[in-house]
Amino acid sequence: MSSVPDAPDMVRGTPESDGRLPRRLGGWSTAAVTVGIMIGSGIFRVPAAVAAHTGSPTAMLLIWMVGGIVAMCGALALAEVAAMFPKAGGMYVYLREAYGPLTAFLFGWVYLVIIPTGAGAIALVFAEYLGRLVPLTPGHVRLVAIAVIVLLAGVQYRSVRVGAALQNVSTIAKVGAILGLTTAAFVLGEPDTGAWAGAVSLQTVSWGGLGLGVVTVLWAYNGWQDVTCLSGEVRDPARALPRALVGGTLAVVAIYLAANAAYLLVLPIDVMATSPLVASDVAVRLVGPLGSALVAALVSVSTFGSLNAVLMAVPRVFWAMADDGLFFRRVAAVHPRYRTPHVAIVALASLSVVYILFRSFEQLIEAFILASLPFWALSVGSVLILRRTRPDLPRVYRTPGYPLVPLLFVLAMLALLMNSFREHPAASLGSIGAVMAGVPLYYGWRYLGRDRAPR
């Protein structure tokens, strides 16, 4: 990670920092956050769910490819507005600029109420895999999940530089380990015993199963957008942010496709569908009981880094809301010595702990994805809106394939929402209801603090 001075600085092509959140993150650290958030628990748990939804190795790889294309379209489009508005809060800022403060507030409300479920889910997976190295009871698993959240929140509270350095190390370690496992599967695996030995026709796969599979895969791909939350602390954001978004997402897509192909080479599809710890089962078949411990260590490192990245990026949304007067002003505080949004970090960590105490992993990721889909669509759609409403804004990066690339992403999100309503109407209505509950809160907040809220 590059070192930079603590003092506010002028960023090429961007407004001068106001000094509250100095620009301390270099290009490599920014890319490490992108990859670090995306590669967390998903690649180790999601393949089993996708196998169960499809029952076909061909369909399974197809779903991972579709999810990767969707994620790449989102990254390619969002990079345009990220370079235009390099401010803390990321998508919150883009939604405010394109649609107004109500939409931005609802996004922030989702981050406040529902998004901490993502951090909670990652922490639970970390603790579950750590339990394969150190014996843990179910109660201890939750305590370890809470402890790691508190630990990493403390790191981010103390220093964004230290947090970024930790992110760089953990990202390099987990990418190297995943590629090592994948290579071992191709070298040592026996194709005659894997899923390809008895492939199932795509004709047996339902459209509903494909749709649910894509929704599940998006949990694994999720995170490419969250690096934008740190835009206000990235040096040379006009270059660093598009590179981190597009390059980081492309790297993760390639890693995921290779890993799933390796899984399918080693395990039958029915075995994979009933195994919540697919990577561990693959390693055991390759090198025996030692494989389980090696993968447990890999997943622990991976989820540790992913959780660190979430606690590094997401609090900036709360900070930006409060700075706009749409949340408690205290949350916009910056530590006088550490120059971090310390109150926002504590808020996210506290909410994540609460969710861990009362919900399971499956409940956490379902609520997370369903509530996020509309805002992912709107954020990428802001590229289309701003091209029409604010054509005069300088655009140092333009979305390739415009307008097809952002339109493809938006349409994919709408299709997934409709499929979710059809397959899981109660959960879908609950998530949308949670979002809409923010509407009266917004108007109430504007009424109580109308002299502070943006017009």
C-alpha positions as CSV (number, residue, x, y, z in Angstrom):
1,M,0.0,0.0,0.0
2,S,1.4,3.4,-0.9
3,S,1.9,5.9,1.8
4,V,0.5,9.3,1.6
5,P,0.6,12.3,3.8
6,D,-2.0,12.8,6.5
7,A,-2.8,16.3,5.4
8,P,-5.5,17.1,2.9
9,D,-4.3,17.0,-0.7
10,M,-5.3,18.1,-4.2
11,V,-6.4,15.1,-6.3
12,R,-5.8,15.3,-10.0
13,G,-9.0,16.0,-11.8
14,T,-11.1,16.1,-8.6
15,P,-12.0,18.8,-6.1
16,E,-9.8,19.3,-3.1
17,S,-10.4,17.1,-0.1
18,D,-12.2,19.0,2.7
19,G,-9.6,17.4,5.1
20,R,-12.1,15.4,7.2
21,L,-11.5,12.1,5.4
22,P,-8.1,12.5,3.7
23,R,-7.3,10.7,0.5
24,R,-4.9,8.0,1.7
25,L,-5.8,5.0,-0.5
26,G,-3.7,4.1,-3.5
27,G,-4.8,2.2,-6.6
28,W,-3.6,-1.3,-5.4
29,S,-5.4,-0.8,-2.1
30,T,-8.6,0.2,-3.9
31,A,-8.4,-2.8,-6.1
32,A,-7.7,-5.0,-3.1
33,V,-11.0,-3.8,-1.5
34,T,-12.9,-4.7,-4.6
35,V,-11.5,-8.2,-4.8
36,G,-11.5,-8.6,-1.0
37,I,-15.2,-7.8,-0.6
38,M,-16.2,-10.0,-3.6
39,I,-14.2,-13.1,-2.6
40,G,-15.6,-13.8,0.8
41,S,-17.8,-16.7,1.8
42,G,-19.8,-17.0,-1.5
43,I,-17.4,-19.1,-3.5
44,F,-17.3,-21.7,-0.7
45,R,-21.0,-21.9,0.1
46,V,-22.9,-20.8,-2.9
47,P,-21.9,-23.6,-5.3
48,A,-23.9,-26.1,-3.2
49,A,-27.0,-24.0,-3.5
50,V,-26.6,-23.5,-7.3
51,A,-26.1,-27.2,-7.7
52,A,-29.3,-27.9,-5.8
53,H,-31.2,-25.3,-7.9
54,T,-30.0,-26.7,-11.2
55,G,-28.9,-30.4,-10.9
56,S,-26.8,-29.9,-14.0
57,P,-23.1,-29.1,-14.2
58,T,-23.6,-27.3,-17.6
59,A,-26.4,-25.2,-16.1
60,M,-24.3,-24.5,-13.0
61,L,-21.4,-23.1,-15.0
62,L,-23.8,-21.2,-17.2
63,I,-25.3,-19.5,-14.1
64,W,-21.9,-18.5,-12.9
65,M,-21.1,-17.1,-16.3
66,V,-24.4,-15.1,-16.4
67,G,-23.8,-13.8,-13.0
68,G,-20.3,-12.7,-14.0
69,I,-21.6,-10.9,-17.1
70,V,-24.1,-9.1,-15.1
71,A,-21.5,-8.1,-12.5
72,M,-19.2,-6.9,-15.3
73,C,-21.9,-4.8,-16.9
74,G,-22.6,-3.2,-13.5
75,A,-18.9,-2.5,-12.9
76,L,-18.3,-1.0,-16.4
77,A,-21.3,1.3,-16.0
78,L,-20.8,2.3,-12.4
79,A,-17.2,3.3,-13.1
80,E,-18.5,6.3,-15.1
81,V,-20.3,7.9,-12.2
82,A,-17.7,6.8,-9.7
83,A,-15.1,8.8,-11.6
84,M,-17.5,11.8,-11.9
85,F,-18.4,11.9,-8.2
86,P,-15.4,10.8,-6.2
87,K,-17.0,11.4,-2.8
88,A,-17.5,9.4,0.3
89,G,-20.7,7.3,0.2
90,G,-20.5,6.0,-3.4
91,M,-23.9,4.8,-4.6
92,Y,-25.6,7.1,-2.1
93,V,-24.1,10.1,-3.9
94,Y,-24.9,8.8,-7.4
95,L,-28.5,8.1,-6.4
96,R,-28.8,11.6,-4.8
97,E,-27.4,13.3,-8.0
98,A,-29.6,11.3,-10.4
99,Y,-32.9,10.8,-8.5
100,G,-32.9,13.2,-5.6
101,P,-32.5,12.9,-1.8
102,L,-35.5,10.5,-1.2
103,T,-34.0,7.7,-3.3
104,A,-30.6,8.3,-1.7
105,F,-32.2,8.2,1.8
106,L,-33.9,4.9,1.0
107,F,-30.6,3.4,-0.1
108,G,-29.0,4.6,3.1
109,W,-31.9,3.3,5.1
110,V,-31.4,-0.2,3.5
111,Y,-27.7,0.0,4.3
112,L,-28.6,0.9,7.9
113,V,-31.3,-1.7,8.5
114,I,-30.6,-4.6,6.1
115,I,-27.0,-4.4,4.7
116,P,-25.4,-5.2,8.1
117,T,-26.8,-8.7,7.5
118,G,-24.0,-9.1,4.9
119,A,-21.3,-8.4,7.5
120,G,-23.1,-10.8,9.9
121,A,-23.3,-13.5,7.3
122,I,-19.6,-13.3,6.5
123,A,-18.7,-13.3,10.2
124,L,-20.8,-16.4,10.8
125,V,-19.0,-18.3,7.9
126,F,-15.6,-17.2,9.3
127,A,-16.6,-18.7,12.7
128,E,-18.0,-21.9,11.2
129,Y,-14.8,-22.6,9.3
130,L,-12.6,-21.7,12.2
131,G,-14.6,-24.3,14.1
132,R,-13.1,-26.9,11.9
133,L,-9.6,-25.9,13.2
134,V,-10.6,-25.2,16.8
135,P,-13.5,-27.1,18.3
136,L,-16.4,-24.7,18.8
137,T,-20.0,-25.2,20.1
138,P,-22.9,-23.4,18.2
139,G,-22.9,-20.8,20.9
140,H,-19.2,-20.3,20.6
141,V,-19.5,-19.9,16.8
142,R,-21.7,-16.8,17.3
143,L,-19.4,-15.4,20.0
144,V,-16.4,-15.8,17.6
145,A,-18.4,-14.1,14.8
146,I,-19.1,-11.2,17.1
147,A,-15.5,-11.0,18.3
148,V,-14.1,-10.8,14.8
149,I,-16.5,-8.0,13.9
150,V,-15.4,-6.1,17.0
151,L,-11.8,-6.7,16.2
152,L,-11.9,-5.5,12.7
153,A,-14.1,-2.5,13.5
154,G,-11.4,-1.5,16.0
155,V,-8.8,-1.7,13.2
156,Q,-10.9,0.5,10.9
157,Y,-11.6,2.9,13.8
158,R,-7.9,3.3,14.4
159,S,-6.6,3.8,10.9
160,V,-7.7,3.4,7.3
161,R,-4.1,2.8,6.4
162,V,-3.7,-0.1,8.7
163,G,-7.1,-1.4,7.5
164,A,-6.0,-1.1,3.9
165,A,-2.6,-2.9,4.6
166,L,-4.5,-5.7,6.2
167,Q,-6.8,-5.8,3.2
168,N,-3.9,-6.1,0.8
169,V,-2.3,-9.0,2.6
170,S,-5.5,-10.9,3.1
171,T,-6.5,-10.5,-0.6
172,I,-3.2,-11.7,-1.9
173,A,-3.3,-14.7,0.5
174,K,-6.8,-15.8,-0.4
175,V,-6.4,-15.4,-4.1
176,G,-3.2,-17.4,-4.1
177,A,-4.8,-20.1,-2.0
178,I,-7.9,-20.4,-4.2
179,L,-5.8,-20.6,-7.3
180,G,-3.7,-23.3,-5.6
181,L,-6.7,-25.4,-4.8
182,T,-8.1,-25.0,-8.3
183,T,-4.8,-26.0,-9.9
184,A,-4.6,-29.0,-7.6
185,A,-8.1,-30.1,-8.6
186,F,-7.2,-30.1,-12.3
187,V,-3.8,-31.8,-11.7
188,L,-4.9,-34.4,-9.1
189,G,-8.6,-34.8,-9.8
190,E,-10.2,-37.8,-11.4
191,P,-12.8,-36.7,-14.1
192,D,-14.4,-40.1,-14.1
193,T,-15.8,-39.5,-10.6
194,G,-16.9,-35.9,-11.0
195,A,-20.0,-34.2,-12.2
196,W,-19.0,-34.3,-15.9
197,A,-19.1,-38.1,-15.8
198,G,-22.9,-38.1,-15.7
199,A,-23.9,-34.6,-16.9
200,V,-27.6,-33.8,-16.8
201,S,-29.3,-32.2,-19.7
202,L,-30.3,-28.5,-19.5
203,Q,-33.8,-29.6,-20.4
204,T,-34.3,-30.8,-16.9
205,V,-33.6,-27.4,-15.4
206,S,-36.6,-25.1,-14.7
207,W,-36.6,-21.4,-15.4
208,G,-37.4,-20.8,-11.7
209,G,-34.4,-22.8,-10.7
210,L,-32.1,-20.8,-13.0
211,G,-33.5,-17.5,-11.7
212,L,-32.9,-18.5,-8.1
213,G,-29.5,-19.8,-9.0
214,V,-28.5,-16.4,-10.4
215,V,-29.9,-14.6,-7.4
216,T,-27.7,-16.9,-5.2
217,V,-24.7,-16.4,-7.4
218,L,-25.0,-12.6,-7.1
219,W,-24.3,-13.1,-3.4
220,A,-20.9,-14.4,-4.3
221,Y,-20.3,-11.7,-6.9
222,N,-21.6,-9.0,-4.6
223,G,-19.2,-6.3,-3.5
224,W,-17.9,-4.8,-6.8
225,Q,-20.0,-1.7,-6.1
226,D,-19.0,-1.2,-2.5
227,V,-15.5,0.1,-3.2
228,T,-17.2,3.3,-4.4
229,C,-18.1,4.0,-0.8
230,L,-14.4,4.9,-0.3
231,S,-14.3,7.3,-3.2
232,G,-13.6,10.3,-1.0
233,E,-10.4,8.7,0.3
234,V,-8.9,7.4,-2.9
235,R,-6.0,9.2,-4.5
236,D,-6.4,10.0,-8.2
237,P,-10.0,8.5,-8.2
238,A,-10.6,9.3,-11.8
239,R,-8.1,6.6,-12.7
240,A,-8.1,4.3,-9.7
241,L,-11.8,3.8,-9.3
242,P,-12.6,2.6,-12.9
243,R,-9.5,0.3,-12.8
244,A,-10.5,-1.1,-9.4
245,L,-14.1,-1.7,-10.4
246,V,-13.5,-3.2,-13.8
247,G,-10.2,-4.9,-13.3
248,G,-11.2,-6.3,-9.8
249,T,-14.5,-7.6,-11.1
250,L,-13.0,-9.2,-14.1
251,A,-10.4,-11.0,-12.0
252,V,-13.0,-12.4,-9.6
253,V,-15.2,-13.6,-12.5
254,A,-12.2,-15.6,-13.9
255,I,-11.3,-17.0,-10.5
256,Y,-14.9,-18.1,-9.8
257,L,-15.4,-19.8,-13.1
258,A,-12.1,-21.7,-12.7
259,A,-13.0,-22.7,-9.1
260,N,-16.4,-24.0,-10.1
261,A,-15.0,-25.9,-13.0
262,A,-12.5,-27.5,-10.5
263,Y,-15.3,-28.4,-8.1
264,L,-17.3,-30.1,-10.9
265,L,-14.3,-32.0,-12.0
266,V,-13.9,-33.6,-8.6
267,L,-17.4,-33.9,-7.1
268,P,-20.7,-35.4,-8.5
269,I,-23.4,-32.8,-8.8
270,D,-25.7,-34.6,-6.3
271,V,-22.9,-34.7,-3.7
272,M,-22.2,-31.0,-4.3
273,A,-25.9,-30.1,-3.9
274,T,-25.9,-31.6,-0.4
275,S,-22.6,-30.2,0.8
276,P,-22.5,-26.8,2.4
277,L,-18.7,-27.0,2.5
278,V,-17.9,-27.8,-1.2
279,A,-14.3,-26.6,-1.2
280,S,-13.5,-28.7,1.8
281,D,-15.0,-31.9,0.2
282,V,-12.9,-31.2,-2.9
283,A,-9.7,-30.9,-0.9
284,V,-10.4,-34.0,1.1
285,R,-10.8,-36.0,-2.1
286,L,-7.5,-34.6,-3.3
287,V,-5.2,-34.9,-0.3
288,G,-7.2,-36.7,2.4
289,P,-8.2,-35.4,5.9
290,L,-5.5,-32.7,5.7
291,G,-7.6,-31.1,2.9
292,S,-10.4,-30.2,5.3
293,A,-8.0,-28.3,7.6
294,L,-6.3,-26.5,4.7
295,V,-9.6,-25.3,3.3
296,A,-10.9,-24.3,6.7
297,A,-7.8,-22.1,7.0
298,L,-8.4,-20.7,3.5
299,V,-12.0,-19.8,4.1
300,S,-11.1,-18.2,7.5
301,V,-8.6,-16.0,5.8
302,S,-11.0,-15.2,2.9
303,T,-13.9,-14.2,5.1
304,F,-11.7,-12.3,7.4
305,G,-10.5,-10.2,4.6
306,S,-14.0,-9.8,3.1
307,L,-15.4,-8.7,6.5
308,N,-12.5,-6.2,6.9
309,A,-13.3,-4.7,3.5
310,V,-17.0,-4.4,4.4
311,L,-16.3,-2.6,7.6
312,M,-13.9,-0.4,5.8
313,A,-16.3,0.7,3.0
314,V,-19.9,0.6,4.2
315,P,-19.7,3.0,7.1
316,R,-19.0,5.8,4.6
317,V,-22.6,5.6,3.4
318,F,-23.9,6.3,7.0
319,W,-21.3,9.1,7.2
320,A,-22.5,10.7,3.9
321,M,-26.2,10.5,5.0
322,A,-25.4,12.2,8.2
323,D,-23.3,14.8,6.4
324,D,-26.3,15.6,4.2
325,G,-28.5,16.1,7.3
326,L,-30.5,12.9,6.6
327,F,-29.2,11.0,9.6
328,F,-28.0,11.9,13.1
329,R,-25.3,14.5,12.7
330,R,-23.1,12.8,15.2
331,V,-22.6,9.9,12.7
332,A,-20.8,12.4,10.4
333,A,-18.1,12.9,13.0
334,V,-14.5,12.3,12.1
335,H,-12.1,11.3,14.8
336,P,-9.8,14.3,15.5
337,R,-6.7,12.1,15.7
338,Y,-7.3,9.1,13.5
339,R,-9.3,10.9,10.8
340,T,-11.8,8.0,10.4
341,P,-15.6,8.1,10.5
342,H,-15.4,6.3,13.9
343,V,-19.1,6.8,14.9
344,A,-20.3,5.3,11.6
345,I,-18.0,2.3,12.0
346,V,-19.2,1.6,15.5
347,A,-22.8,1.9,14.2
348,L,-22.3,-0.7,11.5
349,A,-20.5,-3.1,13.8
350,S,-23.2,-2.8,16.4
351,L,-26.0,-3.6,14.0
352,S,-24.1,-6.5,12.5
353,V,-23.7,-8.0,16.0
354,V,-27.4,-7.7,16.7
355,Y,-28.2,-9.6,13.5
356,I,-25.8,-12.4,14.3
357,L,-27.6,-12.9,17.6
358,F,-31.0,-13.4,16.1
359,R,-30.7,-14.7,12.5
360,S,-29.1,-17.6,10.5
361,F,-26.8,-17.4,7.5
362,E,-29.5,-18.3,5.0
363,Q,-31.9,-15.7,6.4
364,L,-29.1,-13.1,6.3
365,I,-28.1,-13.5,2.7
366,E,-31.8,-13.7,1.4
367,A,-32.7,-10.4,3.0
368,F,-29.4,-8.9,1.8
369,I,-29.8,-9.7,-1.9
370,L,-33.5,-9.0,-2.2
371,A,-33.2,-5.5,-0.6
372,S,-30.1,-4.7,-2.6
373,L,-31.3,-5.5,-6.2
374,P,-33.5,-2.3,-6.7
375,F,-30.6,0.0,-5.6
376,W,-28.0,-1.8,-7.7
377,A,-30.3,-1.3,-10.7
378,L,-31.0,2.4,-9.9
379,S,-27.3,3.1,-9.3
380,V,-26.2,1.7,-12.6
381,G,-29.3,3.4,-14.2
382,S,-27.9,6.7,-13.0
383,V,-25.4,6.5,-15.9
384,L,-28.4,6.7,-18.3
385,I,-30.2,9.5,-16.3
386,L,-27.1,11.7,-15.9
387,R,-26.2,11.4,-19.6
388,R,-29.5,13.1,-20.3
389,T,-30.0,15.5,-17.4
390,R,-26.3,16.6,-16.9
391,P,-24.5,16.1,-20.2
392,D,-22.2,19.0,-19.4
393,L,-20.4,17.2,-16.5
394,P,-16.8,16.1,-17.4
395,R,-16.5,12.4,-18.0
396,V,-13.0,11.2,-17.8
397,Y,-14.3,7.6,-18.2
398,R,-17.2,6.6,-20.4
399,T,-19.0,3.3,-20.2
400,P,-18.1,1.0,-23.2
401,G,-21.0,-0.3,-25.0
402,Y,-23.3,2.5,-23.8
403,P,-26.3,2.3,-23.5
404,L,-26.5,-1.5,-23.9
405,V,-24.2,-2.3,-21.0
406,P,-26.1,-0.4,-18.3
407,L,-29.5,-1.4,-19.8
408,L,-28.5,-5.1,-19.7
409,F,-27.7,-4.8,-16.0
410,V,-30.9,-2.9,-15.2
411,L,-33.0,-5.5,-17.1
412,A,-31.2,-8.3,-15.3
413,M,-32.0,-6.8,-11.9
414,L,-35.7,-6.4,-12.9
415,A,-35.9,-10.0,-14.1
416,L,-34.4,-11.3,-10.9
417,L,-36.8,-9.2,-8.8
418,M,-39.8,-10.6,-10.7
419,N,-38.4,-14.2,-10.4
420,S,-37.9,-13.7,-6.6
421,F,-41.5,-12.5,-6.2
422,R,-42.7,-15.5,-8.0
423,E,-40.6,-18.1,-6.2
424,H,-40.4,-16.4,-2.7
425,P,-43.3,-13.9,-2.5
426,A,-43.2,-13.6,1.3
427,A,-39.5,-12.9,1.6
428,S,-39.6,-10.5,-1.4
429,L,-42.5,-8.5,0.0
430,G,-40.8,-8.4,3.4
431,S,-37.6,-6.9,1.9
432,I,-39.5,-4.4,-0.3
433,G,-41.6,-3.5,2.7
434,A,-38.5,-2.8,4.7
435,V,-37.3,-0.5,2.0
436,M,-40.6,1.4,1.7
437,A,-40.8,1.8,5.5
438,G,-38.1,4.4,5.0
439,V,-40.4,6.7,3.0
440,P,-42.3,8.1,6.1
441,L,-39.0,8.2,8.0
442,Y,-37.5,10.4,5.3
443,Y,-40.4,12.9,5.3
444,G,-40.4,12.9,9.1
445,W,-36.7,13.6,9.2
446,R,-37.0,16.4,6.7
447,Y,-39.8,17.9,8.8
448,L,-37.8,17.7,12.0
449,G,-34.6,18.9,10.4
450,R,-35.7,20.8,7.3
451,D,-33.2,23.5,7.9
452,R,-30.4,20.9,7.5
453,A,-31.6,18.4,4.9
454,P,-30.7,18.9,1.2
455,R,-33.3,20.5,-1.0
